[in-house]
Amino acid sequence: MYQPILDPLFGSLGWSALAASLPLLVLFALLGVVRMTAWKASLTALVVALAVAIFIYPMPVDQAVLSAALGAAFGFFPILWIVINAIWIYNMTVTTGHFDVLQRSFSQVSDDRRIQAMIIAFCFGALLEALAGFGTPVAITTVMLLALGFSPITSAVVSLVANTAPVAFGALAAPLVTLASVTGLPLAELGAMTGRQTPLLAVFVPVVLVGIIDGMRGVRQTLPATLVCGVSFAVTQFVAANYVSVPLTDIIAALVAAGATVLLLRVWEPVGATTQPVARTDSHAAVFRSYLPT
């Protein structure tokens, strides 16, 4: 069995770590500087990763190729498969006209697009993350935000940022369960410690989401709602992770945050509500397809 060497390059842990980071550096350079298509940049980074594993670490060629194949399969079925189905669902709902139904449903909660985006991306996205994980919340909530009229880029950014706080407990705390099995540390202790850190981030995520959508003006106008949503999620996440159940943490927190926000909206309305959809020039399906290999 292959046993990795931690410092194969000049016997230095620092140089070896720098060599191990080459695939990521190449990927970021190709995407951010060269502006290469994502799938081409990813394949190039994969080749670099194989070269580093084989020639620097050194890993047997057959095991390196098998590892790459396993990573590709794992990336396609749980993650890319979700995105493909999200695109299919989007096109289906556009054709059938069910986007209007979605818009009417959320307008009953609030006419403000900023509040709707917060509930969808943060609360509902956290619930999806807790139940499924593996990219599901980002793919689904992005489609839902598109339905409300947000631009494709704004929808994607908001969904990605919203997923930062709940991701540690995603898929019934799969990351923590895996960490516990690898390290041998108790799951309850790992979950409790994580539940003391992520709530600090969760408090500010709804505020940031509104800031992305409508800037500082929107942050000021919706501050009561964003604080209620963020604080209720954070407090519940802390309590659930430390005293209730680690796998159920995000489920409980998402439901409490959504309920608290809806209750607040029954007695309070944001000033300067934004009810008009964001103008867009390209169809959403065309934007999605531009990211797929040709």
MOGI-V266603 format. One record per residue. N is the residue number from 1. RES is the residue in one letter. D_LAST is the distance of its C-alpha to the last C-alpha in Angstrom with 1 decimal. Layout:
BEGIN
N/RES/D_LAST
N/RES/D_LAST
END
This chain:
BEGIN
1/M/38.9
2/Y/37.1
3/Q/38.9
4/P/37.0
5/I/39.0
6/L/39.0
7/D/40.0
8/P/38.8
9/L/38.4
10/F/41.9
11/G/43.3
12/S/42.1
13/L/40.4
14/G/39.2
15/W/37.6
16/S/36.0
17/A/34.6
18/L/33.2
19/A/31.5
20/A/30.1
21/S/28.6
22/L/26.6
23/P/23.3
24/L/23.5
25/L/24.7
26/V/21.9
27/L/19.3
28/F/21.2
29/A/21.6
30/L/18.0
31/L/17.1
32/G/20.3
33/V/21.4
34/V/18.7
35/R/16.2
36/M/13.3
37/T/10.1
38/A/11.4
39/W/9.6
40/K/10.5
41/A/13.9
42/S/14.4
43/L/14.1
44/T/16.3
45/A/18.7
46/L/18.9
47/V/20.0
48/V/22.5
49/A/23.8
50/L/24.3
51/A/26.2
52/V/28.3
53/A/29.2
54/I/30.1
55/F/31.9
56/I/33.4
57/Y/34.2
58/P/34.5
59/M/32.7
60/P/32.7
61/V/29.5
62/D/29.3
63/Q/29.8
64/A/27.2
65/V/24.6
66/L/25.7
67/S/25.6
68/A/22.0
69/A/21.1
70/L/23.3
71/G/21.6
72/A/18.1
73/A/19.6
74/F/21.6
75/G/18.7
76/F/16.6
77/F/19.5
78/P/21.6
79/I/19.2
80/L/15.5
81/W/17.1
82/I/19.1
83/V/16.3
84/I/14.6
85/N/18.1
86/A/18.8
87/I/16.1
88/W/17.6
89/I/21.0
90/Y/20.3
91/N/19.1
92/M/22.1
93/T/24.6
94/V/23.5
95/T/24.0
96/T/27.3
97/G/28.6
98/H/29.4
99/F/28.4
100/D/31.8
101/V/33.5
102/L/31.9
103/Q/33.0
104/R/36.5
105/S/36.8
106/F/36.1
107/S/38.2
108/Q/41.2
109/V/40.9
110/S/40.4
111/D/39.5
112/D/38.3
113/R/34.5
114/R/35.1
115/I/37.1
116/Q/34.6
117/A/31.8
118/M/34.1
119/I/35.0
120/I/31.5
121/A/29.8
122/F/32.8
123/C/35.0
124/F/32.7
125/G/30.0
126/A/32.7
127/L/33.7
128/L/30.2
129/E/30.0
130/A/33.4
131/L/32.7
132/A/29.1
133/G/27.6
134/F/24.4
135/G/22.4
136/T/23.8
137/P/25.8
138/V/23.1
139/A/20.6
140/I/23.5
141/T/25.5
142/T/22.6
143/V/22.1
144/M/25.9
145/L/26.1
146/L/23.6
147/A/26.0
148/L/28.8
149/G/27.3
150/F/26.2
151/S/23.2
152/P/20.0
153/I/20.7
154/T/24.3
155/S/23.6
156/A/21.4
157/V/24.0
158/V/26.9
159/S/25.6
160/L/24.9
161/V/28.3
162/A/30.1
163/N/29.0
164/T/30.8
165/A/34.3
166/P/33.8
167/V/31.2
168/A/34.0
169/F/35.4
170/G/32.1
171/A/31.8
172/L/35.6
173/A/35.9
174/A/33.7
175/P/33.4
176/L/37.2
177/V/37.9
178/T/35.8
179/L/37.6
180/A/40.9
181/S/40.2
182/V/39.2
183/T/42.0
184/G/44.7
185/L/45.5
186/P/46.5
187/L/43.8
188/A/46.2
189/E/46.9
190/L/43.2
191/G/42.5
192/A/45.6
193/M/44.7
194/T/41.2
195/G/42.7
196/R/44.9
197/Q/42.0
198/T/39.1
199/P/41.5
200/L/42.1
201/L/38.4
202/A/38.3
203/V/41.1
204/F/39.1
205/V/35.6
206/P/36.4
207/V/38.0
208/V/34.9
209/L/32.7
210/V/34.9
211/G/35.0
212/I/31.3
213/I/31.5
214/D/34.8
215/G/36.1
216/M/39.7
217/R/41.1
218/G/39.3
219/V/40.3
220/R/43.9
221/Q/43.8
222/T/42.3
223/L/43.9
224/P/46.1
225/A/43.2
226/T/40.9
227/L/43.8
228/V/44.9
229/C/41.4
230/G/40.9
231/V/44.4
232/S/44.7
233/F/41.4
234/A/42.6
235/V/46.1
236/T/45.0
237/Q/42.5
238/F/45.3
239/V/47.8
240/A/45.5
241/A/44.3
242/N/47.9
243/Y/50.0
244/V/48.1
245/S/45.1
246/V/42.2
247/P/39.6
248/L/40.7
249/T/40.7
250/D/37.6
251/I/38.4
252/I/41.8
253/A/40.9
254/A/38.2
255/L/40.6
256/V/43.4
257/A/41.4
258/A/40.2
259/G/43.7
260/A/45.3
261/T/43.0
262/V/43.6
263/L/47.4
264/L/47.4
265/L/45.7
266/R/48.6
267/V/51.1
268/W/49.0
269/E/46.5
270/P/44.5
271/V/45.6
272/G/43.3
273/A/41.0
274/T/37.5
275/T/36.8
276/Q/34.5
277/P/30.7
278/V/28.7
279/A/27.6
280/R/23.9
281/T/22.1
282/D/18.6
283/S/18.1
284/H/17.5
285/A/14.8
286/A/12.9
287/V/13.5
288/F/12.4
289/R/9.0
290/S/8.6
291/Y/9.0
292/L/6.5
293/P/3.8
294/T/0.0
END
